[in-house]
Amino acid sequence: MKLYGKIYMYFVSQDVNLPQVNSRVYVAIGFALANSIMIIGDNGVVIVDVTESLEAAAEIYEAFRTITTKPITDIIYTHNHADHVNGAQVFYIKYTLKQFIYHKKL
């Protein structure tokens, strides 16, 4: 996770965690510059924001997989900043997503 060198390491927490918000929602905190959210549905999983790098996204993917093995069906981008979208390839390669959800101006 040395993609951005010292600046990157300054902002990324050394203490990663995966708190449970409710019975179906978990947040990956400290893995990357932005947090990722996993929402577990009846037939699959939705990931909200996928961080800035493939390395961080891979760590988050593996952490989420310790909670559920349901297929990842959708990714939601909250906005188009690199720290929210660049890790999508990790989730895309692992599963055939049904859709990416984003604002039409992205």
Biopython code that builds the backbone (N, CA, C, O; Angstrom):
import numpy as np
from Bio.PDB.StructureBuilder import StructureBuilder

atoms = [
    (1, "MET", "N", (0.820, -1.187, 0.000)),
    (1, "MET", "CA", (0.000, 0.000, 0.000)),
    (1, "MET", "C", (0.865, 1.252, 0.000)),
    (1, "MET", "O", (0.593, 2.197, 0.741)),
    (2, "LYS", "N", (1.876, 1.263, -0.805)),
    (2, "LYS", "CA", (2.764, 2.403, -0.885)),
    (2, "LYS", "C", (2.511, 3.211, -2.149)),
    (2, "LYS", "O", (3.406, 3.901, -2.636)),
    (3, "LEU", "N", (1.306, 3.130, -2.676)),
    (3, "LEU", "CA", (0.963, 3.774, -3.933)),
    (3, "LEU", "C", (1.263, 5.261, -3.935)),
    (3, "LEU", "O", (1.766, 5.788, -4.927)),
    (4, "TYR", "N", (0.964, 5.940, -2.848)),
    (4, "TYR", "CA", (1.180, 7.373, -2.782)),
    (4, "TYR", "C", (2.298, 7.737, -1.808)),
    (4, "TYR", "O", (2.395, 8.890, -1.389)),
    (5, "GLY", "N", (3.127, 6.790, -1.449)),
    (5, "GLY", "CA", (4.268, 7.058, -0.594)),
    (5, "GLY", "C", (3.887, 7.538, 0.793)),
    (5, "GLY", "O", (2.893, 7.095, 1.368)),
    (6, "LYS", "N", (4.692, 8.454, 1.324)),
    (6, "LYS", "CA", (4.506, 8.932, 2.693)),
    (6, "LYS", "C", (3.172, 9.635, 2.882)),
    (6, "LYS", "O", (2.557, 9.505, 3.941)),
    (7, "ILE", "N", (2.715, 10.367, 1.893)),
    (7, "ILE", "CA", (1.435, 11.068, 2.011)),
    (7, "ILE", "C", (0.314, 10.057, 2.174)),
    (7, "ILE", "O", (-0.553, 10.226, 3.031)),
    (8, "TYR", "N", (0.321, 9.024, 1.374)),
    (8, "TYR", "CA", (-0.693, 7.984, 1.451)),
    (8, "TYR", "C", (-0.684, 7.339, 2.832)),
    (8, "TYR", "O", (-1.734, 7.188, 3.456)),
    (9, "MET", "N", (0.480, 6.966, 3.300)),
    (9, "MET", "CA", (0.588, 6.278, 4.584)),
    (9, "MET", "C", (0.159, 7.176, 5.738)),
    (9, "MET", "O", (-0.322, 6.682, 6.759)),
    (10, "TYR", "N", (0.326, 8.487, 5.589)),
    (10, "TYR", "CA", (-0.096, 9.410, 6.634)),
    (10, "TYR", "C", (-1.604, 9.374, 6.811)),
    (10, "TYR", "O", (-2.100, 9.415, 7.937)),
    (11, "PHE", "N", (-2.333, 9.300, 5.711)),
    (11, "PHE", "CA", (-3.782, 9.367, 5.778)),
    (11, "PHE", "C", (-4.450, 8.026, 6.028)),
    (11, "PHE", "O", (-5.573, 7.989, 6.532)),
    (12, "VAL", "N", (-3.808, 6.948, 5.698)),
    (12, "VAL", "CA", (-4.391, 5.627, 5.892)),
    (12, "VAL", "C", (-4.076, 5.151, 7.304)),
    (12, "VAL", "O", (-2.920, 5.139, 7.726)),
    (13, "SER", "N", (-5.097, 4.769, 8.010)),
    (13, "SER", "CA", (-4.950, 4.333, 9.389)),
    (13, "SER", "C", (-4.181, 3.026, 9.472)),
    (13, "SER", "O", (-4.324, 2.157, 8.611)),
    (14, "GLN", "N", (-3.380, 2.891, 10.488)),
    (14, "GLN", "CA", (-2.706, 1.620, 10.736)),
    (14, "GLN", "C", (-3.662, 0.630, 11.405)),
    (14, "GLN", "O", (-3.405, -0.574, 11.415)),
    (15, "ASP", "N", (-4.737, 1.125, 11.948)),
    (15, "ASP", "CA", (-5.727, 0.292, 12.619)),
    (15, "ASP", "C", (-6.939, 0.100, 11.710)),
    (15, "ASP", "O", (-7.841, 0.938, 11.677)),
    (16, "VAL", "N", (-6.949, -0.994, 10.986)),
    (16, "VAL", "CA", (-8.083, -1.275, 10.112)),
    (16, "VAL", "C", (-9.146, -2.008, 10.919)),
    (16, "VAL", "O", (-8.837, -2.799, 11.811)),
    (17, "ASN", "N", (-10.382, -1.735, 10.593)),
    (17, "ASN", "CA", (-11.452, -2.475, 11.237)),
    (17, "ASN", "C", (-12.655, -2.559, 10.318)),
    (17, "ASN", "O", (-12.735, -1.876, 9.297)),
    (18, "LEU", "N", (-13.577, -3.404, 10.702)),
    (18, "LEU", "CA", (-14.733, -3.713, 9.886)),
    (18, "LEU", "C", (-15.985, -3.708, 10.768)),
    (18, "LEU", "O", (-16.596, -4.753, 10.996)),
    (19, "PRO", "N", (-16.359, -2.528, 11.258)),
    (19, "PRO", "CA", (-17.514, -2.497, 12.166)),
    (19, "PRO", "C", (-18.827, -2.851, 11.476)),
    (19, "PRO", "O", (-19.034, -2.556, 10.299)),
    (20, "GLN", "N", (-19.693, -3.484, 12.234)),
    (20, "GLN", "CA", (-21.028, -3.834, 11.760)),
    (20, "GLN", "C", (-21.965, -2.699, 12.150)),
    (20, "GLN", "O", (-22.103, -2.381, 13.331)),
    (21, "VAL", "N", (-22.608, -2.088, 11.156)),
    (21, "VAL", "CA", (-23.529, -0.977, 11.393)),
    (21, "VAL", "C", (-24.891, -1.504, 11.816)),
    (21, "VAL", "O", (-25.498, -1.003, 12.763)),
    (22, "ASN", "N", (-25.359, -2.511, 11.109)),
    (22, "ASN", "CA", (-26.578, -3.236, 11.489)),
    (22, "ASN", "C", (-26.445, -4.656, 10.950)),
    (22, "ASN", "O", (-25.347, -5.053, 10.562)),
    (23, "SER", "N", (-27.502, -5.415, 10.913)),
    (23, "SER", "CA", (-27.390, -6.828, 10.543)),
    (23, "SER", "C", (-26.922, -7.053, 9.110)),
    (23, "SER", "O", (-26.478, -8.152, 8.778)),
    (24, "ARG", "N", (-27.012, -6.032, 8.252)),
    (24, "ARG", "CA", (-26.653, -6.217, 6.846)),
    (24, "ARG", "C", (-25.619, -5.225, 6.325)),
    (24, "ARG", "O", (-25.277, -5.271, 5.143)),
    (25, "VAL", "N", (-25.122, -4.347, 7.154)),
    (25, "VAL", "CA", (-24.212, -3.291, 6.683)),
    (25, "VAL", "C", (-22.915, -3.309, 7.493)),
    (25, "VAL", "O", (-22.926, -3.308, 8.724)),
    (26, "TYR", "N", (-21.795, -3.325, 6.760)),
    (26, "TYR", "CA", (-20.462, -3.280, 7.355)),
    (26, "TYR", "C", (-19.663, -2.181, 6.664)),
    (26, "TYR", "O", (-19.895, -1.875, 5.494)),
    (27, "VAL", "N", (-18.718, -1.590, 7.397)),
    (27, "VAL", "CA", (-17.892, -0.526, 6.839)),
    (27, "VAL", "C", (-16.426, -0.904, 7.003)),
    (27, "VAL", "O", (-15.980, -1.247, 8.098)),
    (28, "ALA", "N", (-15.680, -0.838, 5.899)),
    (28, "ALA", "CA", (-14.241, -1.084, 5.937)),
    (28, "ALA", "C", (-13.554, 0.245, 6.216)),
    (28, "ALA", "O", (-13.532, 1.131, 5.361)),
    (29, "ILE", "N", (-12.997, 0.380, 7.408)),
    (29, "ILE", "CA", (-12.376, 1.625, 7.849)),
    (29, "ILE", "C", (-10.877, 1.421, 8.024)),
    (29, "ILE", "O", (-10.436, 0.433, 8.612)),
    (30, "GLY", "N", (-10.099, 2.372, 7.504)),
    (30, "GLY", "CA", (-8.661, 2.343, 7.702)),
    (30, "GLY", "C", (-7.880, 1.561, 6.672)),
    (30, "GLY", "O", (-6.652, 1.517, 6.745)),
    (31, "PHE", "N", (-8.538, 0.950, 5.726)),
    (31, "PHE", "CA", (-7.857, 0.194, 4.677)),
    (31, "PHE", "C", (-7.282, 1.116, 3.603)),
    (31, "PHE", "O", (-6.308, 0.772, 2.933)),
    (32, "ALA", "N", (-7.896, 2.291, 3.450)),
    (32, "ALA", "CA", (-7.546, 3.191, 2.353)),
    (32, "ALA", "C", (-7.935, 4.617, 2.724)),
    (32, "ALA", "O", (-8.362, 4.883, 3.848)),
    (33, "LEU", "N", (-7.784, 5.522, 1.773)),
    (33, "LEU", "CA", (-8.145, 6.917, 2.032)),
    (33, "LEU", "C", (-9.629, 7.077, 2.310)),
    (33, "LEU", "O", (-10.017, 7.852, 3.185)),
    (34, "ALA", "N", (-10.456, 6.357, 1.580)),
    (34, "ALA", "CA", (-11.905, 6.416, 1.782)),
    (34, "ALA", "C", (-12.386, 5.090, 2.369)),
    (34, "ALA", "O", (-11.715, 4.067, 2.238)),
    (35, "ASN", "N", (-13.512, 5.113, 2.995)),
    (35, "ASN", "CA", (-14.129, 3.891, 3.515)),
    (35, "ASN", "C", (-14.932, 3.212, 2.419)),
    (35, "ASN", "O", (-15.402, 3.868, 1.489)),
    (36, "SER", "N", (-15.090, 1.914, 2.527)),
    (36, "SER", "CA", (-15.981, 1.156, 1.655)),
    (36, "SER", "C", (-17.077, 0.555, 2.512)),
    (36, "SER", "O", (-16.856, 0.206, 3.671)),
    (37, "ILE", "N", (-18.248, 0.439, 1.937)),
    (37, "ILE", "CA", (-19.402, -0.094, 2.662)),
    (37, "ILE", "C", (-19.905, -1.335, 1.937)),
    (37, "ILE", "O", (-19.976, -1.360, 0.709)),
    (38, "MET", "N", (-20.250, -2.359, 2.701)),
    (38, "MET", "CA", (-20.853, -3.558, 2.144)),
    (38, "MET", "C", (-22.268, -3.675, 2.680)),
    (38, "MET", "O", (-22.494, -3.666, 3.890)),
    (39, "ILE", "N", (-23.221, -3.786, 1.756)),
    (39, "ILE", "CA", (-24.623, -3.973, 2.110)),
    (39, "ILE", "C", (-25.027, -5.368, 1.639)),
    (39, "ILE", "O", (-24.962, -5.669, 0.447)),
    (40, "ILE", "N", (-25.438, -6.205, 2.567)),
    (40, "ILE", "CA", (-25.785, -7.586, 2.238)),
    (40, "ILE", "C", (-27.278, -7.672, 1.960)),
    (40, "ILE", "O", (-28.098, -7.410, 2.840)),
    (41, "GLY", "N", (-27.622, -8.037, 0.741)),
    (41, "GLY", "CA", (-29.014, -8.221, 0.368)),
    (41, "GLY", "C", (-29.401, -9.684, 0.428)),
    (41, "GLY", "O", (-28.599, -10.536, 0.813)),
    (42, "ASP", "N", (-30.632, -9.967, 0.047)),
    (42, "ASP", "CA", (-31.105, -11.349, 0.070)),
    (42, "ASP", "C", (-30.372, -12.230, -0.935)),
    (42, "ASP", "O", (-30.087, -13.396, -0.658)),
    (43, "ASN", "N", (-30.065, -11.662, -2.114)),
    (43, "ASN", "CA", (-29.468, -12.464, -3.189)),
    (43, "ASN", "C", (-28.058, -12.060, -3.565)),
    (43, "ASN", "O", (-27.465, -12.650, -4.468)),
    (44, "GLY", "N", (-27.517, -11.071, -2.890)),
    (44, "GLY", "CA", (-26.183, -10.622, -3.241)),
    (44, "GLY", "C", (-25.746, -9.447, -2.394)),
    (44, "GLY", "O", (-26.424, -9.051, -1.446)),
    (45, "VAL", "N", (-24.600, -8.899, -2.757)),
    (45, "VAL", "CA", (-23.954, -7.846, -1.990)),
    (45, "VAL", "C", (-23.767, -6.613, -2.866)),
    (45, "VAL", "O", (-23.446, -6.716, -4.050)),
    (46, "VAL", "N", (-23.975, -5.449, -2.263)),
    (46, "VAL", "CA", (-23.710, -4.164, -2.913)),
    (46, "VAL", "C", (-22.515, -3.542, -2.197)),
    (46, "VAL", "O", (-22.468, -3.499, -0.968)),
    (47, "ILE", "N", (-21.559, -3.066, -2.974)),
    (47, "ILE", "CA", (-20.397, -2.380, -2.417)),
    (47, "ILE", "C", (-20.529, -0.895, -2.748)),
    (47, "ILE", "O", (-20.747, -0.527, -3.902)),
    (48, "VAL", "N", (-20.394, -0.047, -1.728)),
    (48, "VAL", "CA", (-20.446, 1.396, -1.924)),
    (48, "VAL", "C", (-19.027, 1.926, -1.804)),
    (48, "VAL", "O", (-18.403, 1.833, -0.747)),
    (49, "ASP", "N", (-18.526, 2.482, -2.900)),
    (49, "ASP", "CA", (-17.165, 3.022, -3.026)),
    (49, "ASP", "C", (-16.122, 1.919, -2.891)),
    (49, "ASP", "O", (-16.230, 1.036, -2.040)),
    (50, "VAL", "N", (-15.119, 1.991, -3.745)),
    (50, "VAL", "CA", (-14.155, 0.896, -3.850)),
    (50, "VAL", "C", (-12.695, 1.338, -3.679)),
    (50, "VAL", "O", (-11.776, 0.622, -4.079)),
    (51, "THR", "N", (-12.492, 2.485, -3.099)),
    (51, "THR", "CA", (-11.181, 3.051, -2.750)),
    (51, "THR", "C", (-10.324, 3.439, -3.944)),
    (51, "THR", "O", (-10.752, 3.355, -5.095)),
    (52, "GLU", "N", (-9.097, 3.868, -3.641)),
    (52, "GLU", "CA", (-8.242, 4.493, -4.647)),
    (52, "GLU", "C", (-7.248, 3.570, -5.320)),
    (52, "GLU", "O", (-6.611, 3.963, -6.297)),
    (53, "SER", "N", (-7.101, 2.363, -4.826)),
    (53, "SER", "CA", (-6.072, 1.506, -5.414)),
    (53, "SER", "C", (-6.536, 0.056, -5.455)),
    (53, "SER", "O", (-7.421, -0.367, -4.711)),
    (54, "LEU", "N", (-5.905, -0.681, -6.352)),
    (54, "LEU", "CA", (-6.211, -2.103, -6.453)),
    (54, "LEU", "C", (-5.758, -2.842, -5.197)),
    (54, "LEU", "O", (-6.411, -3.786, -4.754)),
    (55, "GLU", "N", (-4.637, -2.406, -4.628)),
    (55, "GLU", "CA", (-4.123, -3.050, -3.415)),
    (55, "GLU", "C", (-5.094, -2.900, -2.249)),
    (55, "GLU", "O", (-5.409, -3.875, -1.566)),
    (56, "ALA", "N", (-5.565, -1.680, -2.026)),
    (56, "ALA", "CA", (-6.508, -1.441, -0.924)),
    (56, "ALA", "C", (-7.823, -2.169, -1.180)),
    (56, "ALA", "O", (-8.396, -2.760, -0.265)),
    (57, "ALA", "N", (-8.299, -2.129, -2.415)),
    (57, "ALA", "CA", (-9.554, -2.805, -2.760)),
    (57, "ALA", "C", (-9.441, -4.306, -2.536)),
    (57, "ALA", "O", (-10.395, -4.933, -2.076)),
    (58, "ALA", "N", (-8.294, -4.891, -2.851)),
    (58, "ALA", "CA", (-8.100, -6.330, -2.644)),
    (58, "ALA", "C", (-8.151, -6.684, -1.155)),
    (58, "ALA", "O", (-8.714, -7.712, -0.777)),
    (59, "GLU", "N", (-7.568, -5.839, -0.321)),
    (59, "GLU", "CA", (-7.616, -6.088, 1.129)),
    (59, "GLU", "C", (-9.053, -5.979, 1.643)),
    (59, "GLU", "O", (-9.485, -6.778, 2.474)),
    (60, "ILE", "N", (-9.779, -4.993, 1.147)),
    (60, "ILE", "CA", (-11.171, -4.815, 1.556)),
    (60, "ILE", "C", (-12.018, -5.983, 1.070)),
    (60, "ILE", "O", (-12.852, -6.504, 1.811)),
    (61, "TYR", "N", (-11.802, -6.389, -0.164)),
    (61, "TYR", "CA", (-12.524, -7.537, -0.722)),
    (61, "TYR", "C", (-12.349, -8.757, 0.192)),
    (61, "TYR", "O", (-13.323, -9.415, 0.557)),
    (62, "GLU", "N", (-11.107, -9.044, 0.552)),
    (62, "GLU", "CA", (-10.833, -10.209, 1.394)),
    (62, "GLU", "C", (-11.478, -10.056, 2.774)),
    (62, "GLU", "O", (-11.981, -11.033, 3.331)),
    (63, "ALA", "N", (-11.468, -8.858, 3.323)),
    (63, "ALA", "CA", (-12.102, -8.621, 4.624)),
    (63, "ALA", "C", (-13.607, -8.839, 4.538)),
    (63, "ALA", "O", (-14.202, -9.477, 5.406)),
    (64, "PHE", "N", (-14.219, -8.301, 3.481)),
    (64, "PHE", "CA", (-15.662, -8.500, 3.303)),
    (64, "PHE", "C", (-16.000, -9.974, 3.122)),
    (64, "PHE", "O", (-17.053, -10.427, 3.572)),
    (65, "ARG", "N", (-15.126, -10.718, 2.475)),
    (65, "ARG", "CA", (-15.378, -12.130, 2.226)),
    (65, "ARG", "C", (-15.346, -12.950, 3.506)),
    (65, "ARG", "O", (-15.853, -14.072, 3.521)),
    (66, "THR", "N", (-14.769, -12.429, 4.572)),
    (66, "THR", "CA", (-14.810, -13.149, 5.854)),
    (66, "THR", "C", (-16.194, -13.072, 6.477)),
    (66, "THR", "O", (-16.499, -13.820, 7.405)),
    (67, "ILE", "N", (-17.032, -12.175, 5.976)),
    (67, "ILE", "CA", (-18.380, -11.981, 6.515)),
    (67, "ILE", "C", (-19.430, -12.717, 5.695)),
    (67, "ILE", "O", (-20.328, -13.347, 6.254)),
    (68, "THR", "N", (-19.321, -12.639, 4.367)),
    (68, "THR", "CA", (-20.285, -13.317, 3.499)),
    (68, "THR", "C", (-19.620, -13.710, 2.183)),
    (68, "THR", "O", (-18.688, -13.055, 1.716)),
    (69, "THR", "N", (-20.120, -14.787, 1.604)),
    (69, "THR", "CA", (-19.637, -15.212, 0.288)),
    (69, "THR", "C", (-20.702, -15.010, -0.782)),
    (69, "THR", "O", (-20.576, -15.522, -1.895)),
    (70, "LYS", "N", (-21.754, -14.263, -0.445)),
    (70, "LYS", "CA", (-22.773, -13.964, -1.460)),
    (70, "LYS", "C", (-22.120, -13.196, -2.606)),
    (70, "LYS", "O", (-21.159, -12.458, -2.385)),
    (71, "PRO", "N", (-22.626, -13.358, -3.818)),
    (71, "PRO", "CA", (-22.018, -12.661, -4.958)),
    (71, "PRO", "C", (-22.173, -11.142, -4.852)),
    (71, "PRO", "O", (-23.179, -10.627, -4.364)),
    (72, "ILE", "N", (-21.152, -10.459, -5.321)),
    (72, "ILE", "CA", (-21.219, -8.995, -5.390)),
    (72, "ILE", "C", (-21.954, -8.654, -6.677)),
    (72, "ILE", "O", (-21.471, -8.943, -7.772)),
    (73, "THR", "N", (-23.105, -8.049, -6.543)),
    (73, "THR", "CA", (-23.955, -7.788, -7.707)),
    (73, "THR", "C", (-23.888, -6.354, -8.208)),
    (73, "THR", "O", (-24.134, -6.096, -9.386)),
    (74, "ASP", "N", (-23.558, -5.421, -7.327)),
    (74, "ASP", "CA", (-23.579, -4.013, -7.717)),
    (74, "ASP", "C", (-22.490, -3.235, -6.996)),
    (74, "ASP", "O", (-22.088, -3.586, -5.886)),
    (75, "ILE", "N", (-22.022, -2.181, -7.637)),
    (75, "ILE", "CA", (-21.125, -1.207, -7.022)),
    (75, "ILE", "C", (-21.786, 0.155, -7.161)),
    (75, "ILE", "O", (-22.271, 0.523, -8.231)),
    (76, "ILE", "N", (-21.794, 0.889, -6.068)),
    (76, "ILE", "CA", (-22.324, 2.254, -6.086)),
    (76, "ILE", "C", (-21.164, 3.216, -5.889)),
    (76, "ILE", "O", (-20.392, 3.084, -4.939)),
    (77, "TYR", "N", (-21.045, 4.183, -6.791)),
    (77, "TYR", "CA", (-20.081, 5.265, -6.632)),
    (77, "TYR", "C", (-20.803, 6.463, -6.035)),
    (77, "TYR", "O", (-21.776, 6.943, -6.617)),
    (78, "THR", "N", (-20.354, 6.954, -4.894)),
    (78, "THR", "CA", (-20.983, 8.138, -4.320)),
    (78, "THR", "C", (-20.589, 9.401, -5.067)),
    (78, "THR", "O", (-21.347, 10.369, -5.119)),
    (79, "HIS", "N", (-19.388, 9.381, -5.647)),
    (79, "HIS", "CA", (-18.924, 10.469, -6.510)),
    (79, "HIS", "C", (-17.668, 9.983, -7.229)),
    (79, "HIS", "O", (-17.199, 8.872, -6.985)),
    (80, "ASN", "N", (-17.128, 10.816, -8.112)),
    (80, "ASN", "CA", (-16.087, 10.335, -9.023)),
    (80, "ASN", "C", (-14.652, 10.613, -8.594)),
    (80, "ASN", "O", (-13.757, 10.545, -9.436)),
    (81, "HIS", "N", (-14.394, 10.916, -7.349)),
    (81, "HIS", "CA", (-13.010, 11.105, -6.917)),
    (81, "HIS", "C", (-12.291, 9.764, -6.930)),
    (81, "HIS", "O", (-12.876, 8.721, -6.639)),
    (82, "ALA", "N", (-11.011, 9.817, -7.275)),
    (82, "ALA", "CA", (-10.219, 8.594, -7.427)),
    (82, "ALA", "C", (-10.252, 7.705, -6.188)),
    (82, "ALA", "O", (-10.236, 6.480, -6.304)),
    (83, "ASP", "N", (-10.299, 8.312, -5.005)),
    (83, "ASP", "CA", (-10.284, 7.497, -3.786)),
    (83, "ASP", "C", (-11.596, 6.755, -3.533)),
    (83, "ASP", "O", (-11.726, 6.043, -2.537)),
    (84, "HIS", "N", (-12.561, 6.918, -4.425)),
    (84, "HIS", "CA", (-13.835, 6.206, -4.304)),
    (84, "HIS", "C", (-14.085, 5.232, -5.455)),
    (84, "HIS", "O", (-14.982, 4.395, -5.356)),
    (85, "VAL", "N", (-13.317, 5.319, -6.543)),
    (85, "VAL", "CA", (-13.654, 4.524, -7.727)),
    (85, "VAL", "C", (-12.526, 3.652, -8.292)),
    (85, "VAL", "O", (-12.817, 2.689, -9.002)),
    (86, "ASN", "N", (-11.276, 3.944, -8.013)),
    (86, "ASN", "CA", (-10.184, 3.269, -8.716)),
    (86, "ASN", "C", (-10.019, 1.791, -8.394)),
    (86, "ASN", "O", (-9.375, 1.075, -9.161)),
    (87, "GLY", "N", (-10.570, 1.313, -7.299)),
    (87, "GLY", "CA", (-10.421, -0.095, -6.940)),
    (87, "GLY", "C", (-11.473, -1.020, -7.523)),
    (87, "GLY", "O", (-11.496, -2.207, -7.197)),
    (88, "ALA", "N", (-12.337, -0.507, -8.372)),
    (88, "ALA", "CA", (-13.466, -1.299, -8.890)),
    (88, "ALA", "C", (-13.037, -2.563, -9.615)),
    (88, "ALA", "O", (-13.738, -3.574, -9.567)),
    (89, "GLN", "N", (-11.909, -2.516, -10.277)),
    (89, "GLN", "CA", (-11.465, -3.664, -11.062)),
    (89, "GLN", "C", (-11.349, -4.923, -10.200)),
    (89, "GLN", "O", (-11.650, -6.020, -10.669)),
    (90, "VAL", "N", (-10.924, -4.778, -8.974)),
    (90, "VAL", "CA", (-10.794, -5.942, -8.087)),
    (90, "VAL", "C", (-12.145, -6.628, -7.916)),
    (90, "VAL", "O", (-12.238, -7.850, -8.027)),
    (91, "PHE", "N", (-13.183, -5.857, -7.648)),
    (91, "PHE", "CA", (-14.509, -6.420, -7.441)),
    (91, "PHE", "C", (-15.100, -6.920, -8.760)),
    (91, "PHE", "O", (-15.823, -7.917, -8.771)),
    (92, "TYR", "N", (-14.808, -6.253, -9.849)),
    (92, "TYR", "CA", (-15.324, -6.635, -11.161)),
    (92, "TYR", "C", (-14.733, -7.967, -11.613)),
    (92, "TYR", "O", (-15.447, -8.821, -12.139)),
    (93, "ILE", "N", (-13.452, -8.141, -11.412)),
    (93, "ILE", "CA", (-12.787, -9.377, -11.833)),
    (93, "ILE", "C", (-13.303, -10.577, -11.030)),
    (93, "ILE", "O", (-13.454, -11.673, -11.569)),
    (94, "LYS", "N", (-13.564, -10.364, -9.771)),
    (94, "LYS", "CA", (-13.995, -11.468, -8.911)),
    (94, "LYS", "C", (-15.413, -11.937, -9.235)),
    (94, "LYS", "O", (-15.721, -13.119, -9.082)),
    (95, "TYR", "N", (-16.273, -11.031, -9.678)),
    (95, "TYR", "CA", (-17.672, -11.356, -9.943)),
    (95, "TYR", "C", (-18.164, -10.645, -11.186)),
    (95, "TYR", "O", (-17.655, -9.583, -11.545)),
    (96, "THR", "N", (-19.152, -11.227, -11.841)),
    (96, "THR", "CA", (-19.832, -10.541, -12.934)),
    (96, "THR", "C", (-20.907, -9.675, -12.304)),
    (96, "THR", "O", (-21.947, -10.164, -11.864)),
    (97, "LEU", "N", (-20.638, -8.400, -12.269)),
    (97, "LEU", "CA", (-21.571, -7.474, -11.646)),
    (97, "LEU", "C", (-22.788, -7.261, -12.527)),
    (97, "LEU", "O", (-22.702, -7.312, -13.754)),
    (98, "LYS", "N", (-23.911, -7.023, -11.892)),
    (98, "LYS", "CA", (-25.114, -6.672, -12.643)),
    (98, "LYS", "C", (-25.026, -5.234, -13.129)),
    (98, "LYS", "O", (-25.427, -4.924, -14.251)),
    (99, "GLN", "N", (-24.496, -4.353, -12.274)),
    (99, "GLN", "CA", (-24.444, -2.952, -12.676)),
    (99, "GLN", "C", (-23.557, -2.127, -11.759)),
    (99, "GLN", "O", (-23.303, -2.485, -10.610)),
    (100, "PHE", "N", (-23.094, -1.003, -12.311)),
    (100, "PHE", "CA", (-22.470, 0.054, -11.541)),
    (100, "PHE", "C", (-23.531, 1.131, -11.402)),
    (100, "PHE", "O", (-24.216, 1.450, -12.373)),
    (101, "ILE", "N", (-23.677, 1.688, -10.229)),
    (101, "ILE", "CA", (-24.686, 2.718, -10.003)),
    (101, "ILE", "C", (-23.961, 4.024, -9.715)),
    (101, "ILE", "O", (-23.151, 4.100, -8.791)),
    (102, "TYR", "N", (-24.249, 5.045, -10.503)),
    (102, "TYR", "CA", (-23.569, 6.325, -10.367)),
    (102, "TYR", "C", (-24.421, 7.418, -10.980)),
    (102, "TYR", "O", (-25.365, 7.149, -11.723)),
    (103, "HIS", "N", (-24.079, 8.643, -10.662)),
    (103, "HIS", "CA", (-24.775, 9.787, -11.226)),
    (103, "HIS", "C", (-24.426, 9.910, -12.699)),
    (103, "HIS", "O", (-23.289, 9.632, -13.081)),
    (104, "LYS", "N", (-25.354, 10.312, -13.524)),
    (104, "LYS", "CA", (-25.138, 10.363, -14.968)),
    (104, "LYS", "C", (-24.009, 11.308, -15.367)),
    (104, "LYS", "O", (-23.482, 11.186, -16.473)),
    (105, "LYS", "N", (-23.622, 12.238, -14.511)),
    (105, "LYS", "CA", (-22.537, 13.162, -14.829)),
    (105, "LYS", "C", (-21.162, 12.589, -14.503)),
    (105, "LYS", "O", (-20.149, 13.239, -14.763)),
    (106, "LEU", "N", (-21.111, 11.390, -13.942)),
    (106, "LEU", "CA", (-19.816, 10.761, -13.680)),
    (106, "LEU", "C", (-19.263, 10.256, -14.985)),
    (106, "LEU", "O", (-18.172, 9.685, -15.013)),
]
sb = StructureBuilder()
sb.init_structure("model")
sb.init_model(0)
sb.init_chain("A")
sb.init_seg("    ")
for serial, (resi, resn, name, xyz) in enumerate(atoms, 1):
    if name == "N":
        sb.init_residue(resn, " ", resi, " ")
    sb.init_atom(name, np.array(xyz, "f"), 0.0, 1.0, " ", f" {name:<3s}", serial, name[0])
structure = sb.get_structure()
